[in-house]
Structure formats: structure tokens, C-alpha cells
């Protein structure tokens, strides 16, 4: 079995810094590969003995040489611990160790990776942190050796006992699986012990509520009396979402910079909050320009944001009252609007890939969730068939 050869290197790039010093590094060599690790120690050329690879002519030469030796010993210790435990070892693991991310704890590893990855969409990051909190409520610290089929089964039972929906539990396990896979890629976990080979979290088909064309028209026809005018902004935001398919978070963040005039027509050009995906929506082509009418009523010269002072919770409470006024028996939430837009466009014959782009979905499979078929659609399509 090959082991790593460590060598102390001074001024590897043969170039001094502006203060006349250069860095001392540790060269690690294994299986024809090299990596260099910084000791954080900078010396002038006269303070380095290249023949014996040690510090000289330095007021703290003994101390600095000891720091270098201790640094090498730590790296050797990481390799020794891995090999003694029968775990795979690579030079990348040394890099993880020096970044403070090398650990035998899966929960620590998961936290470190979540904090380090700044490319993750905010909503996904929130979901990952929520999963980690639940994992630590189940067991405060989970080491890699404990990642087994039995542990995942127990964690699933724990989550269900917290009255979480089956699909929410499934989402938690997708997060866990992501970081188990990442640990395997970083050689922190043995692929042969992969617990998700046997464990499969369950999902349930859910009914996503949407408004029929008649119900949407009923919402549009609402005329609020003076004592209920506080519901008007919620109604307009909801209808704007029905027309554009934008989530509550995206509508709340909508500002004048998000609006573009292209060839004399109004577009929304923005980045979605949840997915960080760019999206462009031709407002003038949707629902006969009705979303533009709403924008014009709320766009003010002294305000940057168009809708920004209502919370999702408050809006959903108001929507219960609005649904009652419109005579709609369904449970209407703000997200119902997004389902409504997608279903309505598909009902009108818009290609599903176009709907996918309007919704900002990366995968067509996600859009297909919205492709419900109304009874009227079935009738229209069958009436168009010539059986004779």
C-alpha cells in the first residue's frame, strides 16, 4: 500500500513578495499526484536552509521549525487515522482537513457544506438547514459509520411522528441523500456502504388546487364594498399571480428595474427568488394585458417596489374571505394562483414547454405536475375527433 510522502518546500514559485519573503509549503505526493499545502509561514531567503529544509538565522528558528514539524505530523495523522479505520484516503482529504471540513461526523459535514456553498438558491438552502435541524433533533451527532438503512428507517419514523406530510419527509431525504453522495465523492464515506441502495422514501400524489376559468372570472368580478377595501391589494396581487404565474416571493420583490419595454411592449425580466433562475414574461401577451393594468395601478414614482408590504400569511388569510365572496368552495391560497395560470394555459392549448419557460422550471417533469385535464378540455378534444 502506497503512503504519502511529505516534503517541506520554500518559495516554490521562485518569486518573493513585496516585503522580501516567500511562503513555506508542504508538498504531499501520493500515487503520482502532488498537492501543496500552506503552512502560513513566510521567511526571507537567508532564513531558510534549503539543503536541510529547515529554518535558520531566525530569532524563533526552533519554534518555527517545530510549527512546521507539527503541521506535517497533523497531515500524517489524518492519513494514518483513515488507513487504520480501513477507509479510503486521497490528498483531497488533506485539503478538507485544513479547511476545517474534514470530520467523522456526517451532521458536521452537512452543516459545513451548506455554509460553504454560496451558489445554492436561498429556498433550497433553507430547506437543507431545516432538514439538518430535524436530523439533529433525531440524533444530535451522526457519524459516518452510523449511516445505515436502519438509521434512515428510524429517522423516517421520527419525522412521520412529528406529523410531517409524506412528501415533506421525502424532500428531507432528498437533502440527506445529496450530502451522502457528496461525502462519497470526497472519499469521506465508503460507496459500498451506501444506505440509499435499500432505503427508498415514499411519496404521495397530491391534489394541487387551481381555479377553473369560471372561478377565475368570479374572482375578477369581485367588487368590494368600502368596509372591505383592505382586501383589494390582496385580490390584485392574487390575480397578477394568476396571470403571470409568479410566486408570492417574486411578486413581493417586483420592482421598476424588473420591468422592460421591448419594441414598445412590457416584459418582466427578473430572477426568481426560490430557484435563482432568470425569467422573462411578455405581460402584453397574457390575459389580454390584464397584468399590465394591475401594474399601472400600483406603480408609483416615489416607490421602487410595486408590491412589498404584505406578508404571505396575511394574504392567505385575506384570500379565505375573497374566496367566500366569490362563492368558491375550494381552499384558496396564494400558490393556487400559480397552479391556475399553468392549468389555464395548458387548457387553452399552450405548448407545455412554453408553460415550462413561463414558470421558470428547469425540468419539464416539474411542469407536468400542473398539466391537469379539465372535463371541458376532454369534451373539446373529443368533439374535434372525426371517428367516421
C-alpha positions as CSV (number, residue, x, y, z in Angstrom):
1,X,0.0,0.0,0.0
2,X,1.4,3.4,-1.0
3,X,1.7,6.0,1.6
4,X,2.0,9.8,1.2
5,X,5.5,11.3,1.0
6,X,5.7,14.8,2.7
7,X,8.3,17.3,1.8
8,X,8.9,20.9,3.1
9,X,9.2,23.4,0.2
10,X,10.3,27.0,0.4
11,X,9.5,29.6,-2.3
12,X,8.1,27.0,-4.8
13,X,7.3,29.7,-7.4
14,X,10.8,31.3,-7.1
15,X,9.2,34.7,-6.5
16,X,9.5,36.9,-3.4
17,X,6.6,39.0,-2.1
18,X,7.0,42.8,-1.9
19,X,8.3,42.5,1.7
20,X,11.1,40.1,0.5
21,X,9.5,37.0,2.0
22,X,8.2,33.8,0.5
23,X,5.9,31.0,1.7
24,X,6.8,27.7,3.3
25,X,4.6,24.9,2.0
26,X,4.2,21.2,2.5
27,X,4.3,19.1,-0.6
28,X,2.3,15.9,-0.4
29,X,3.0,13.2,-3.0
30,X,0.8,10.1,-3.5
31,X,0.1,7.8,-6.5
32,X,1.8,10.1,-9.0
33,X,-0.2,13.1,-7.7
34,X,1.0,16.2,-5.9
35,X,-0.7,18.8,-3.7
36,X,0.8,21.7,-1.9
37,X,-0.5,23.0,1.5
38,X,0.3,26.3,3.0
39,X,1.9,26.5,6.5
40,X,1.2,30.2,6.8
41,X,4.9,30.8,7.5
42,X,6.7,33.4,5.4
43,X,10.5,33.7,5.5
44,X,13.3,35.7,3.8
45,X,15.8,33.6,1.7
46,X,18.5,34.0,4.3
47,X,16.2,32.4,6.9
48,X,15.9,29.2,5.0
49,X,18.3,26.3,4.9
50,X,17.4,24.6,1.6
51,X,19.8,21.7,2.0
52,X,18.4,20.6,5.3
53,X,14.9,22.0,4.6
54,X,14.7,23.9,7.9
55,X,14.6,27.4,9.3
56,X,17.9,29.1,10.2
57,X,19.1,32.6,11.1
58,X,15.6,33.4,12.6
59,X,15.1,34.7,16.1
60,X,12.5,32.0,16.7
61,X,14.0,29.3,14.5
62,X,13.4,26.4,16.9
63,X,9.8,27.4,17.4
64,X,9.1,27.9,13.7
65,X,10.7,24.5,12.9
66,X,8.5,22.9,15.5
67,X,5.4,24.5,13.9
68,X,6.4,23.1,10.6
69,X,7.0,19.6,12.0
70,X,3.7,19.7,13.9
71,X,1.9,20.7,10.7
72,X,3.4,17.7,8.8
73,X,2.5,15.5,11.8
74,X,-1.1,16.6,11.6
75,X,-1.3,15.7,7.9
76,X,0.3,12.3,8.6
77,X,-2.1,11.7,11.4
78,X,-5.1,12.3,9.2
79,X,-3.8,9.7,6.7
80,X,-3.0,7.2,9.5
81,X,-6.4,7.5,11.1
82,X,-8.1,6.9,7.7
83,X,-6.0,3.9,6.9
84,X,-6.3,2.3,10.4
85,X,-10.0,2.6,10.1
86,X,-9.9,0.9,6.7
87,X,-11.3,4.0,4.9
88,X,-10.2,5.3,1.6
89,X,-7.6,8.1,1.6
90,X,-6.8,10.8,-1.0
91,X,-4.8,14.0,-1.0
92,X,-8.2,15.8,-1.3
93,X,-9.0,14.7,2.2
94,X,-6.0,16.6,3.5
95,X,-7.4,19.7,1.8
96,X,-10.7,19.2,3.5
97,X,-9.0,18.8,6.8
98,X,-7.1,22.1,6.5
99,X,-10.4,23.9,5.6
100,X,-11.9,22.6,8.8
101,X,-14.3,20.4,6.8
102,X,-12.7,17.0,7.5
103,X,-14.7,15.3,10.1
104,X,-16.1,11.9,11.1
105,X,-19.4,13.5,11.8
106,X,-22.0,13.5,9.0
107,X,-24.0,16.2,10.7
108,X,-20.9,18.4,11.0
109,X,-20.0,17.7,7.3
110,X,-23.5,18.6,6.2
111,X,-23.5,21.9,8.1
112,X,-20.1,22.8,6.8
113,X,-21.1,22.1,3.2
114,X,-24.3,24.1,3.5
115,X,-22.4,27.1,4.9
116,X,-19.7,26.9,2.3
117,X,-21.9,26.6,-0.8
118,X,-23.0,30.1,-1.7
119,X,-24.4,29.1,-5.1
120,X,-27.4,27.3,-3.6
121,X,-30.7,29.1,-4.1
122,X,-32.0,30.7,-0.8
123,X,-35.1,28.5,-0.6
124,X,-33.0,25.3,-1.2
125,X,-30.6,26.4,1.5
126,X,-33.4,27.0,3.9
127,X,-34.7,23.5,3.2
128,X,-31.3,22.0,3.8
129,X,-30.9,23.7,7.1
130,X,-34.4,22.7,8.1
131,X,-33.5,19.1,7.3
132,X,-30.3,19.3,9.3
133,X,-32.2,20.7,12.4
134,X,-34.6,17.8,12.2
135,X,-31.7,15.3,11.8
136,X,-30.1,16.7,14.9
137,X,-33.4,16.6,16.9
138,X,-33.5,12.9,15.9
139,X,-29.8,12.4,16.9
140,X,-27.5,15.3,17.9
141,X,-24.4,13.9,16.2
142,X,-24.4,11.2,13.5
143,X,-21.0,9.9,12.5
144,X,-20.5,8.4,9.0
145,X,-20.3,4.9,10.3
146,X,-23.9,5.2,11.6
147,X,-25.3,6.0,8.2
148,X,-27.2,2.7,7.6
149,X,-30.5,1.6,6.3
150,X,-31.7,1.1,9.9
151,X,-30.9,4.7,10.8
152,X,-32.7,6.1,7.8
153,X,-35.7,4.0,8.6
154,X,-35.7,5.2,12.2
155,X,-35.4,8.8,11.0
156,X,-38.3,8.4,8.6
157,X,-40.5,7.1,11.5
158,X,-39.3,10.1,13.7
159,X,-40.4,12.6,11.0
160,X,-43.7,11.0,10.4
161,X,-44.4,11.0,14.2
162,X,-43.8,14.8,14.0
163,X,-46.9,14.9,11.7
164,X,-44.9,15.9,8.6
165,X,-46.5,15.1,5.3
166,X,-45.1,12.1,3.4
167,X,-43.9,14.3,0.6
168,X,-42.2,16.7,3.0
169,X,-40.4,13.7,4.6
170,X,-39.4,12.7,1.1
171,X,-37.9,16.1,0.5
172,X,-35.9,15.9,3.7
173,X,-34.4,12.6,2.5
174,X,-33.5,14.1,-0.9
175,X,-31.4,16.6,1.1
176,X,-29.8,13.9,3.1
177,X,-29.0,11.8,0.0
178,X,-27.4,14.8,-1.7
179,X,-24.9,15.2,1.2
180,X,-24.2,11.4,1.5
181,X,-23.4,11.5,-2.3
182,X,-21.2,14.5,-1.8
183,X,-19.3,12.7,1.1
184,X,-18.8,9.7,-1.2
185,X,-17.3,12.0,-3.9
186,X,-15.0,13.5,-1.3
187,X,-13.9,10.0,-0.2
188,X,-15.3,10.6,3.3
189,X,-17.8,7.7,3.0
190,X,-17.5,4.3,1.5
191,X,-19.6,3.8,-1.6
192,X,-20.1,0.1,-0.7
193,X,-22.0,1.1,2.4
194,X,-24.4,3.5,0.5
195,X,-27.6,3.3,2.6
196,X,-29.9,4.6,-0.2
197,X,-29.5,1.4,-2.2
198,X,-32.0,-0.3,0.0
199,X,-33.9,2.7,1.5
200,X,-36.5,4.4,-0.6
201,X,-38.6,7.2,0.9
202,X,-42.2,7.3,0.0
203,X,-44.2,9.9,-1.9
204,X,-47.9,10.5,-2.4
205,X,-49.8,12.0,-5.3
206,X,-51.3,15.3,-4.1
207,X,-54.1,17.3,-5.5
208,X,-52.9,20.8,-6.4
209,X,-55.8,23.2,-6.1
210,X,-56.4,25.6,-9.0
211,X,-59.3,27.8,-10.2
212,X,-61.4,26.9,-13.2
213,X,-61.9,29.6,-15.8
214,X,-65.3,30.3,-14.3
215,X,-63.9,30.6,-10.8
216,X,-61.1,32.9,-12.0
217,X,-63.7,35.1,-13.6
218,X,-65.7,35.1,-10.3
219,X,-62.5,36.5,-8.6
220,X,-62.1,39.1,-11.3
221,X,-65.7,40.2,-10.9
222,X,-65.4,40.9,-7.2
223,X,-66.4,44.5,-6.3
224,X,-65.5,45.2,-2.7
225,X,-67.7,47.4,-0.5
226,X,-65.9,50.3,1.4
227,X,-65.7,48.3,4.6
228,X,-63.7,45.5,2.8
229,X,-61.4,47.6,0.7
230,X,-58.4,46.3,2.7
231,X,-58.8,43.2,0.6
232,X,-58.2,44.9,-2.7
233,X,-54.4,44.7,-2.8
234,X,-54.5,41.0,-1.9
235,X,-57.0,40.5,-4.7
236,X,-54.9,42.3,-7.2
237,X,-51.7,40.5,-6.2
238,X,-53.5,37.2,-6.5
239,X,-54.9,38.0,-9.9
240,X,-51.5,39.2,-11.0
241,X,-50.1,35.8,-10.0
242,X,-52.9,34.1,-11.9
243,X,-51.9,36.0,-15.0
244,X,-48.1,35.7,-14.7
245,X,-47.5,32.5,-12.7
246,X,-45.1,34.3,-10.3
247,X,-44.8,33.2,-6.8
248,X,-45.6,35.4,-3.8
249,X,-41.9,36.0,-3.1
250,X,-41.3,37.1,-6.7
251,X,-44.2,39.4,-6.8
252,X,-43.2,41.0,-3.4
253,X,-39.7,41.6,-4.8
254,X,-41.0,43.0,-8.1
255,X,-39.6,46.5,-8.8
256,X,-39.3,49.0,-11.6
257,X,-35.9,47.5,-12.6
258,X,-37.7,44.2,-13.3
259,X,-39.8,45.8,-16.0
260,X,-38.6,46.1,-19.6
261,X,-40.0,47.8,-22.6
262,X,-39.1,45.8,-25.8
263,X,-40.4,47.1,-29.1
264,X,-42.9,49.2,-27.2
265,X,-44.3,46.2,-25.2
266,X,-44.0,45.5,-21.5
267,X,-42.0,42.5,-20.2
268,X,-40.9,41.3,-16.8
269,X,-37.2,40.4,-16.7
270,X,-36.1,39.2,-13.3
271,X,-34.5,36.3,-11.4
272,X,-36.8,34.0,-9.4
273,X,-36.2,34.2,-5.6
274,X,-36.7,30.5,-4.9
275,X,-34.7,28.9,-7.7
276,X,-32.4,31.8,-8.7
277,X,-33.4,31.1,-12.3
278,X,-33.8,34.1,-14.7
279,X,-37.2,34.5,-16.2
280,X,-38.8,36.8,-18.9
281,X,-42.5,37.2,-19.2
282,X,-44.3,39.1,-22.0
283,X,-47.1,40.7,-20.0
284,X,-48.8,42.2,-23.0
285,X,-49.5,38.7,-24.4
286,X,-51.0,37.3,-21.2
287,X,-54.7,37.5,-20.5
288,X,-55.3,40.5,-22.8
289,X,-52.9,42.7,-21.0
290,X,-54.7,42.4,-17.6
291,X,-51.4,42.2,-15.6
292,X,-50.3,45.5,-17.1
293,X,-53.5,47.2,-15.9
294,X,-52.7,46.0,-12.3
295,X,-49.1,47.2,-12.6
296,X,-50.2,50.6,-13.7
297,X,-52.4,51.0,-10.7
298,X,-49.7,50.1,-8.2
299,X,-46.5,51.6,-9.8
300,X,-45.7,54.8,-8.0
301,X,-42.9,57.3,-8.9
302,X,-41.7,57.5,-5.3
303,X,-41.5,53.8,-4.6
304,X,-39.1,51.2,-6.0
305,X,-41.1,48.1,-5.2
306,X,-44.6,47.6,-6.6
307,X,-46.0,45.1,-4.0
308,X,-43.8,44.9,-0.9
309,X,-45.7,45.5,2.3
310,X,-47.9,42.4,2.8
311,X,-46.9,39.0,4.3
312,X,-47.8,35.7,2.8
313,X,-49.6,34.7,5.9
314,X,-51.8,37.9,5.9
315,X,-52.5,37.4,2.2
316,X,-53.6,33.8,2.7
317,X,-56.0,34.9,5.4
318,X,-57.5,37.5,3.2
319,X,-57.9,35.0,0.3
320,X,-60.2,32.9,2.5
321,X,-62.5,36.0,2.7
322,X,-62.2,36.7,-1.0
323,X,-63.0,33.1,-2.0
324,X,-66.1,33.2,0.2
325,X,-67.2,36.5,-1.5
326,X,-66.6,34.9,-5.0
327,X,-68.6,31.8,-4.0
328,X,-65.6,29.5,-4.4
329,X,-65.8,26.4,-2.2
330,X,-62.1,25.4,-2.7
331,X,-59.3,26.1,-0.2
332,X,-57.6,29.1,-2.0
333,X,-54.0,30.0,-1.1
334,X,-51.7,32.3,-2.9
335,X,-49.9,29.4,-4.6
336,X,-53.3,28.4,-6.1
337,X,-52.7,31.3,-8.5
338,X,-49.5,29.7,-9.9
339,X,-51.4,26.4,-10.4
340,X,-54.3,28.3,-12.0
341,X,-52.1,30.1,-14.6
342,X,-50.3,26.8,-15.6
343,X,-53.5,24.8,-15.9
344,X,-55.4,27.6,-17.7
345,X,-52.7,28.0,-20.3
346,X,-52.5,24.2,-20.9
347,X,-56.3,24.2,-21.1
348,X,-56.1,26.9,-23.8
349,X,-53.7,24.7,-25.8
350,X,-50.4,26.5,-25.0
351,X,-47.4,24.1,-25.5
352,X,-46.2,22.6,-22.2
353,X,-42.6,23.7,-23.0
354,X,-43.8,27.3,-23.3
355,X,-45.5,27.0,-19.9
356,X,-42.3,25.5,-18.5
357,X,-40.4,28.6,-19.5
358,X,-43.0,31.0,-18.1
359,X,-43.0,29.1,-14.8
360,X,-39.2,29.1,-14.7
361,X,-38.9,25.3,-14.3
362,X,-35.6,23.6,-15.1
363,X,-37.2,20.3,-15.8
364,X,-40.2,19.6,-17.9
365,X,-41.2,16.9,-15.4
366,X,-41.9,19.6,-12.8
367,X,-44.3,21.4,-15.3
368,X,-46.1,18.2,-16.0
369,X,-47.4,18.2,-12.4
370,X,-49.5,21.2,-13.4
371,X,-50.9,19.6,-16.6
372,X,-54.3,18.7,-15.1
373,X,-57.0,18.0,-17.6
374,X,-60.4,19.6,-17.0
375,X,-63.6,17.9,-18.1
376,X,-64.2,20.7,-20.6
377,X,-60.8,20.1,-22.2
378,X,-61.7,16.4,-22.7
379,X,-65.0,17.3,-24.3
380,X,-63.4,19.9,-26.6
381,X,-60.7,17.5,-27.7
382,X,-63.1,14.6,-28.3
383,X,-65.6,16.8,-30.2
384,X,-62.8,17.6,-32.6
385,X,-62.2,14.0,-33.4
386,X,-63.7,12.6,-36.6
387,X,-64.4,8.9,-36.0
388,X,-66.1,8.3,-39.3
